[in-house]
Amino acid sequence: MTVLVLGGAGYIGSHTVDRLIEKGFDVAVIDNLVTGHRAAVNDHARFYYGDVRDTNFLEQVFTTEKIDSVVHFAAFSVVPESMRAPLKYFDNNTAGMINLLEVMERHNVKQIVFSSTAATYGEPKQIPIKETDPQVPTNPYGESKLAMEKIMHWADLAYGIKFVALRYFNVAGAKADGTIGEDHHPETHLVPIILQVAAGERDELKIFGSDYPTKDGTNVRDYVHVVDLADAHILALAYLAKGGASDAFNLGSATGFSNQEILEAARKVTGQPIPATKAPRRPGDPATLIAASDKARATLGWQPQYDNIQEIIRTAWNWKQSHPHGYGEAK
Ligand code: UDP
């Protein structure tokens, strides 16, 4: 079975490609390397350099390869940037999805697993967040991904293209052997920023907001290890291959950690003091985001292997120490 992974050179995409190869799938990867890294892509995957919005390029790949199913990660994902440049997000993310579905339809490819996000829910009405809860995004990034979910819904009704939308909560960690990991420019996510401080690359962590209605006043988030997340995509492919109906699933641990708790866990793992200061709230941050993820467990058979936040951080630290400059590519 040949799986086409769009965005397979990114953080989650590269771990998914790696797991697909480990499990014996035949894998082709598309990436425009705007945020991804060529070196992150497992050597056993065939790599095509190009953009999801480029119809001729997609046509060429779908003609060369005999694709059975698609996993789609190729999207921009930085919330503050999306506030400043919404059209960039609707163009790459949403228009890119339309282009992809058109090419899939022409080539009779009928299964897609899609990387969606908790950002499609916006400010939650209840915790934990269920898949059936209202989706009211508070930023263009979440809106662009919600639109992609809706477009897939109508493409299913019209063309029978079946989809699984996986709504990620917070992702962290790296492959246990430290050969692939997270490398964003600029880095905006909590765990890698904390580890940059631990490694002496930054002076301190700024904790955005300490007066939230949470246990210690800092935001609470739900963390999943990137390899567990990758495995959920493979289970979703199996679900679709068995004739599963189009559906959406949260991917979270159902456990919340505050930013302060993440900091303390990272201090334990690294043995470094990791200076931190209080900073103003970051606009658009909900106080608490925790997923109800029993649906993915029950329907997809998802069983995350990492249930300890220190272990998750330890794998990210392992990657950081073995790759102090990430993939070290000129950007
Ligand atoms: N955060 C922080 N300092 C930073 C980066 C992030 O306090 O330098 C906080 C952020 O406000 C949020 C949490 O860490 O409460 C997780 O943020 P991240 O950007 O990693 O993921 P998000 O929850 O936005 O998807």
Residues whose N, C-alpha, C, O or C-beta is under 5 A from the ligand:
A	BS01	UDP	T188 H189 L190 I193 K206 I207 F208 N219 R221 N259 R282 D285
